[in-house]
């Protein structure tokens, strides 16, 4: 790795945000949740971050046998690529995953093949490291609205499509917060200002579904959450404002994609439109970061979001 990991961040309620060492600090976080004798880890990162997570357990004096659950919100490799490697080191943990994602973690061959087709074998190995199958006997799907005992309370799981159909979120009644994976967007800390956090949708391939995503936002808000534990760049509060902003962003992305359905060089046109949208959104906040720096920070997201919008357009019936 070419950067130092962000330090652990104590968020209260027995929740600690940990850096899984991907790309840049807190690009992909996981959350250590401690309640009485029970411990859970939400998100697995990649296998390259597993030693870091184990070292943090040791530093805190937490025996590996105390980890009861390893939970991944969905099976994209930045969230779940390290699940098999981490389970190997956590002898009492059960992997919890969305019903649509379970088979992809107990047999990750399709995940590996798909990512290798995108990145190539060498870049794939550098980016994600070794991807091990999760033992089927220690892995299980969790149903929508299912609650599992944890400490002196429960963790509740809700189906949360929009970013991916194999995505669930975890409601923690103790903290009044959701672990949202990617379905509450991503929020770079560099753009925090006097108005609070700023976030954007992540429409990476291949299952962006704007109507389903808006329904997920409605379901989140029905719980009146006080905080959202995002995988990308950490926790945020001010949930109603951010939900409204995210909803507006989803609608803008869908509309600009529809407008460019038949554009020549469509992918480049989508990227350019997304770039313009991001800069305009930041300008409405009177943000003063130079455009070149904004683009450098968001370059990967612009590329992946444009790809995802293209896949979505191709899945739609012609107007």
Buried (B, 14 or more C-beta within 10 A) or exposed (E): EEEEBBEBBEBEBBBBBBBBBBEBBBBBBBBBBBBEEBBBBBBBBBBBBBEBBBEBBEEEEBEBEBBBBBBBBBBBBBBBBBBBBBBBBBEEBBBBBBBBBBBBBBEBEEBBEBBBEEBEEEEBEEBBBEBBBBBEEBBEBBEEEBBBEBBEBBBBBBBBBBBBBBBBBBBBEBBBBBBBBBBBBBBBEBBEBEEBBBBBBBBBBBBBBBEBBBBBBEBBBEBEBEBBBBBBBBBBEBBEEBBEBBBEBBBBBBEBBEEBBEBEEBBEBBBBBBBEBBBEBBEEEEBEEEEEEBEEBBEEBBBBBBBBBBBBBEEEEEE
